[in-house]
Every structure is written in C-alpha cells, then in structure tokens.
C-alpha cells in the first residue's frame, strides 16, 4: 500500500483511502464518445488526492466509504495529482 503523500505523476499505485467529497456528475464527450465523470477527494493519514470516477462508478461510491484502488494510474492534471483506474486499475470498497 502506498501513502497518498508519496505518490508521483506517471506511476501506478495501490492505495486505500476514504472518500471525503464527490463533485456533481457532469457529462463529457471524449474521443471514446459521451460519458459521465465526477471527481472524488480521497484522504488517508498522509494526504489527499483527486480520484476521477467515470460512467457507472460516478453513482457507485459515496462520501464516507473507504476504497482500495489497485494498480491505479497517477497523473498530473493542471498542476494537481489525480488518480484514475487507467487501463488496468480496479476500485473496490473496503469493509
């Protein structure tokens, strides 16, 4: 498990954190077509990071849930680190 404070852009990461906020869902059009996206704020004992939720994941998670992201992709977006599922990542709730 990696602490959020140690994450760097352009790397895969496995983290466990609690969702502390979720933005409103918005409609976007990408090169893959239309989809919905929302930004969730994740927090662990070392820091916070934005998690990008796409499609059905925008409705699947809520504030207060603890999640584990396995093999997520960390990137720098407009000067801030974000994590997403990338091509091989998964997300699941932690009891």
Protein Blocks (a to p, Z undefined) as FASTA:
>chain_A
ZZfklpcehiacddddddfbdcdddddddfkbccdddddddddfkbccddddehjllmmp
cehiacddehiacddeehiacddekjmbccdddZZ
